[in-house]
């Protein structure tokens, strides 16, 4: 893992180890932000605590604690301390000889296997639902019997209505049944026939046509003729 006895490594090697190290979210975020200020040999890192706090969206004290955690883990080394206010400490990215004893670092195989296992679990949890079966078409309803309303009576064979029927109930087009079926009456029960019409259970005498003139008996006619 180490290229030199003093822990010097390239920037790419250091980032690869930090990415697999189990440091915690905050120290790792600060470490990876430090790497953006380093040269390819891991030197000349002096962004300052305040700048790191702004970059990582953390407080000043949290960044100070994270830098201390990285020093204890053997990942950074202080090259020069700030001599006056306004200056920042200079760091160097290193990998200490006992870094594996200080922190837990996954091997490349463990890192890839853990990522694959997590991806497989998520695919199983969010498996797309099976497509639903299409709804079956609605079956047509059988013809419904219709009959007289409460006020009048209808002739079920010819479609003619009695004199007392309601104006809203009238025969449909082409001589068919009524366009709006009337409400069933409690005393009249209708049964559908083969042709789709209905016949009443009780027999009602045919209605008298009021427009037909009265018939004169033959006797009266004879009397009038004899005079």
Secondary structure, DSSP 8 states (H G I E B T S, - for coil): --SSTT-B--HHHHHHHHHHB---HHHHHHHHHHHTTS-TTS--B---HHHHHHHHT--HHHHHHHHHHHHHHTSEEEEE---STT---EEEEB--TTHHHHS-B--HHHHHHHHHHHHHHHHHHT-----------------------SS--B-TTT--B-TT--TT--B-GGG-SBSS-----TT--EEE-TTS-EEESS-------TTS-----HHHHHHHHH-
